[in-house]
Amino acid sequence: MALHLRVLLLITGLTGIHSITTVSKVSVEARDSISIPCLYASQYINHVKYLCKGYYWSSCSYAVKTNQRNSGRFSISDDKSRGIFTVTIKDVTDKDTADYWCAVEIDGGSDVGEKFHLSVTKGTPSLYVDHQEITGFKGDNITINCHYRYSGEIAWCRLGSSCVTMSSGSIDGTRVTSNASIPNVFTVTMSGLRTESSGWYWCVKGDLQMPVHVTVIEQPITDRAPTTGQSEQHSVSVELKRFIISLSVLIFIVMVALFIWFMLKRHKQTKATSSAMTAAEEEVTYSNVEHIRKTSSQKSHAESDVDVTYSSVVTTRPQRVRRVEANDENVTYSTLA
């Protein structure tokens, strides 16, 4: 840092040159992290930015720089499209309670910077938010709860822009309303978010500020809240889909039932046809004829020497049909002389 700049700042009472805009006083609880945005003028886009620690500009020490690798608990990032560099301190301790400078390095000239004070508390901070990073969908609303411990005026400001100090107002075309009905909390609601609403804001309570980064993204089509007409169309569409699904299931069940009925009917017809064909088969008649001549000892005096022939006829069904015991109706006896 140039020696003449240090002398100049000492002479001017360390008022600083307002080419950089940042918070003035921030409170954070020990072991938490804190991010501080620093807005710079457009002519410093390609310059090196850094965080300097110390009450006096002339004696402050570098904590982190954009042209050096981030290490330890301090980190820095530069959003050149928005002209904002952000410094982050992780796992803060009591030793981090100090004055810091958001600064821009000027080659061959005087560096410029703006000071802020960081206060680390062991208990609840004097002013804090639930989350420093908030994401909302385009067209939707977001709500930020700003918790505080001490009295003071309330405001919601945008870095490098205007503030809303009343219960309602607007910042860069985005509607802002605030509500302090809850003790030690004032709620800020940003309505009708636009892509241009993205950026750094902060809660203000007295002389304290707490930065909040808002990111607005396009809402997925499936997640967009429908208007009244769209809601009715959506409801009709859902009912139609349910009807079509129910009808399809019913048709499927009927088709399965008809198929089963057809198969059973075909099976019965096949069985009946098989039975008829079996019954229609011709019966087979077996005949056994035996010729016996009586001997002379068997002949009676009244009988002549005549041959006697015995014949038996049995009617049976084919083997694949169950046999039925022969009875008098199925057996034919014949005697031939």
GUFIMAR-539506 format. One record per residue (C-alpha): z, y negated, x negated; residue in three letters. Coordinates in steps of 0.5 Angstrom, whole numbers, padded with zeros to 4 digits, always signed. Example, Ala and Ser with C-alpha at 12.3 -4.5 7.8 and 13.67 -1.06 7.14 Angstrom:
BEGIN
+0016+0009-0025ALA
+0014+0002-0027SER
END
This chain:
BEGIN
+0000+0000+0000MET
-0002-0007-0003ALA
+0004-0011-0006LEU
+0001-0017-0002HIS
+0002-0014+0004LEU
+0009-0013+0004ARG
+0010-0020+0002VAL
+0007-0022+0008LEU
+0010-0018+0012LEU
+0017-0020+0009LEU
+0015-0027+0010ILE
+0013-0027+0017THR
+0019-0023+0019GLY
+0017-0016+0020LEU
+0013-0018+0026THR
+0007-0013+0025GLY
+0000-0014+0026ILE
-0002-0012+0033HIS
-0008-0008+0032SER
-0004-0002+0034ILE
+0000-0001+0040THR
+0005+0004+0041THR
+0012+0005+0044VAL
+0018+0001+0042SER
+0024+0006+0043LYS
+0025+0013+0044VAL
+0030+0018+0046SER
+0030+0025+0044VAL
+0035+0031+0044GLU
+0037+0035+0038ALA
+0032+0041+0036ARG
+0027+0039+0041ASP
+0020+0036+0039SER
+0017+0029+0041ILE
+0010+0026+0040SER
+0008+0019+0040ILE
+0001+0016+0041PRO
-0001+0010+0037CYS
-0007+0006+0040LEU
-0011+0003+0034TYR
-0017-0002+0035ALA
-0024+0001+0035SER
-0026-0002+0028GLN
-0021+0003+0025TYR
-0024+0009+0027ILE
-0026+0012+0021ASN
-0020+0010+0017HIS
-0014+0014+0015VAL
-0008+0014+0019LYS
-0001+0016+0018TYR
+0006+0015+0020LEU
+0011+0012+0015CYS
+0019+0012+0016LYS
+0024+0006+0014GLY
+0026+0000+0017TYR
+0022-0004+0012TYR
+0015-0004+0012TRP
+0016-0005+0004SER
+0020+0001+0003SER
+0018+0006+0008CYS
+0016+0013+0006SER
+0010+0017+0008TYR
+0012+0022+0013ALA
+0004+0025+0014VAL
-0003+0023+0014LYS
-0009+0025+0017THR
-0013+0026+0010ASN
-0007+0031+0008GLN
-0006+0037+0011ARG
+0000+0038+0016ASN
+0006+0041+0013SER
+0013+0042+0015GLY
+0016+0039+0022ARG
+0011+0033+0022PHE
+0004+0033+0024SER
-0002+0028+0026ILE
-0008+0028+0030SER
-0014+0023+0031ASP
-0018+0023+0037ASP
-0023+0018+0035LYS
-0027+0018+0042SER
-0021+0015+0045ARG
-0018+0011+0039GLY
-0011+0014+0039ILE
-0008+0018+0034PHE
-0002+0022+0035THR
+0004+0024+0031VAL
+0009+0030+0033THR
+0016+0031+0030ILE
+0018+0038+0031LYS
+0026+0041+0031ASP
+0029+0034+0031VAL
+0036+0033+0028THR
+0040+0027+0027ASP
+0037+0025+0020LYS
+0031+0024+0024ASP
+0034+0018+0028THR
+0030+0012+0024ALA
+0025+0007+0025ASP
+0018+0009+0024TYR
+0011+0006+0023TRP
+0004+0008+0026CYS
+0000+0005+0021ALA
-0008+0005+0019VAL
-0010+0005+0012GLU
-0015-0001+0010ILE
-0019+0000+0003ASP
-0019-0006-0001GLY
-0015-0010+0004GLY
-0008-0010+0008SER
-0005-0004+0012ASP
-0004-0005+0019VAL
+0002-0002+0023GLY
+0007-0002+0029GLU
+0014+0000+0029LYS
+0018+0004+0034PHE
+0025+0007+0034HIS
+0027+0014+0035LEU
+0034+0016+0037SER
+0036+0023+0037VAL
+0042+0025+0041THR
+0047+0031+0041LYS
+0047+0031+0049GLY
+0042+0029+0054THR
+0037+0023+0052PRO
+0038+0017+0055SER
+0031+0018+0058LEU
+0026+0024+0058TYR
+0021+0028+0062VAL
+0021+0035+0064ASP
+0014+0036+0060HIS
+0010+0031+0055GLN
+0004+0035+0057GLU
+0001+0035+0064ILE
-0005+0037+0067THR
-0008+0036+0074GLY
-0015+0037+0077PHE
-0020+0032+0079LYS
-0018+0029+0086GLY
-0011+0032+0086ASP
-0005+0029+0085ASN
+0001+0030+0080ILE
+0008+0028+0080THR
+0012+0026+0074ILE
+0020+0026+0074ASN
+0023+0021+0069CYS
+0030+0022+0068HIS
+0035+0017+0066TYR
+0042+0015+0064ARG
+0043+0008+0064TYR
+0041+0002+0068SER
+0035-0002+0067GLY
+0028-0004+0070GLU
+0023+0002+0072ILE
+0016+0002+0070ALA
+0010+0007+0069TRP
+0005+0004+0064CYS
-0001+0007+0061ARG
-0002+0006+0053LEU
-0007+0000+0052GLY
-0007-0002+0059SER
-0003-0004+0065SER
+0004-0002+0068CYS
+0006-0001+0075VAL
+0013-0004+0076THR
+0013-0004+0084MET
+0014+0002+0089SER
+0006+0002+0089SER
+0000+0000+0085GLY
-0006+0002+0081SER
-0008+0003+0074ILE
-0015+0003+0072ASP
-0017+0005+0079GLY
-0012+0011+0080THR
-0006+0010+0085ARG
+0001+0010+0083VAL
+0007+0011+0087THR
+0014+0011+0085SER
+0021+0013+0088ASN
+0028+0012+0086ALA
+0031+0016+0092SER
+0034+0021+0087ILE
+0040+0019+0083PRO
+0038+0018+0075ASN
+0031+0020+0077VAL
+0025+0016+0079PHE
+0019+0020+0081THR
+0012+0017+0079VAL
+0006+0020+0083THR
-0001+0019+0081MET
-0006+0020+0087SER
-0014+0021+0087GLY
-0014+0023+0080LEU
-0021+0022+0076ARG
-0023+0024+0069THR
-0022+0017+0067GLU
-0015+0018+0069SER
-0014+0022+0063SER
-0010+0019+0057GLY
-0003+0017+0055TRP
+0002+0014+0059TYR
+0010+0013+0059TRP
+0016+0012+0063CYS
+0020+0006+0062VAL
+0027+0005+0064LYS
+0030-0002+0061GLY
+0028-0002+0053ASP
+0027+0006+0053LEU
+0020+0009+0054GLN
+0018+0016+0054MET
+0011+0018+0053PRO
+0007+0023+0057VAL
+0000+0025+0056HIS
-0004+0027+0062VAL
-0011+0031+0062THR
-0015+0031+0068VAL
-0020+0037+0069ILE
-0025+0039+0074GLU
-0023+0043+0079GLN
-0026+0050+0080PRO
-0030+0051+0086ILE
-0026+0057+0089THR
-0019+0053+0088ASP
-0021+0046+0091ARG
-0018+0044+0098ALA
-0023+0044+0103PRO
-0023+0038+0108THR
-0022+0039+0116THR
-0029+0041+0117GLY
-0030+0046+0111GLN
-0023+0049+0113SER
-0026+0051+0120GLU
-0032+0054+0117GLN
-0028+0057+0112HIS
-0024+0060+0117SER
-0030+0062+0121VAL
-0033+0065+0115SER
-0026+0069+0114VAL
-0026+0072+0121GLU
-0034+0074+0121LEU
-0032+0078+0114LYS
-0027+0081+0117ARG
-0031+0083+0123PHE
-0036+0086+0119ILE
-0032+0090+0115ILE
-0028+0093+0121SER
-0035+0095+0124LEU
-0037+0098+0118SER
-0031+0102+0117VAL
-0032+0104+0125LEU
-0039+0106+0124ILE
-0038+0110+0118PHE
-0032+0114+0122ILE
-0037+0115+0128VAL
-0042+0118+0123MET
-0037+0123+0119VAL
-0035+0125+0126ALA
-0042+0126+0129LEU
-0044+0130+0122PHE
-0038+0135+0123ILE
-0040+0136+0130TRP
-0047+0138+0129PHE
-0045+0142+0123MET
-0040+0146+0128LEU
-0045+0146+0133LYS
-0050+0149+0128ARG
-0045+0154+0126HIS
-0044+0157+0133LYS
-0051+0157+0134GLN
-0053+0161+0128THR
-0047+0166+0130LYS
-0049+0167+0137ALA
-0056+0169+0134THR
-0054+0174+0129SER
-0050+0177+0135SER
-0056+0178+0140ALA
-0060+0180+0134MET
-0055+0186+0133THR
-0054+0188+0140ALA
-0062+0188+0140ALA
-0063+0193+0135GLU
-0065+0200+0137GLU
-0060+0206+0138GLU
-0061+0212+0133VAL
-0061+0219+0136THR
-0059+0225+0132TYR
-0061+0232+0134SER
-0058+0238+0131ASN
-0062+0245+0133VAL
-0059+0251+0131GLU
-0063+0258+0132HIS
-0058+0264+0132ILE
-0060+0271+0134ARG
-0054+0276+0136LYS
-0053+0282+0133THR
-0053+0289+0136SER
-0046+0289+0136SER
-0045+0283+0140GLN
-0050+0285+0145LYS
-0047+0287+0151SER
-0051+0293+0155HIS
-0053+0288+0161ALA
-0056+0283+0156GLU
-0062+0284+0153SER
-0064+0283+0145ASP
-0066+0275+0147VAL
-0065+0270+0142ASP
-0060+0264+0144VAL
-0062+0257+0141THR
-0056+0251+0141TYR
-0058+0244+0141SER
-0053+0238+0140SER
-0055+0231+0141VAL
-0051+0225+0138VAL
-0053+0218+0139THR
-0050+0213+0134THR
-0051+0206+0132ARG
-0053+0203+0125PRO
-0047+0203+0120GLN
-0047+0196+0120ARG
-0044+0196+0127VAL
-0037+0199+0128ARG
-0038+0206+0130ARG
-0035+0208+0137VAL
-0032+0215+0138GLU
-0036+0220+0141ALA
-0034+0221+0148ASN
-0038+0225+0154ASP
-0042+0219+0155GLU
-0045+0219+0148ASN
-0046+0227+0147VAL
-0051+0231+0150THR
-0051+0238+0150TYR
-0057+0243+0151SER
-0057+0250+0151THR
-0064+0253+0151LEU
-0065+0261+0152ALA
END
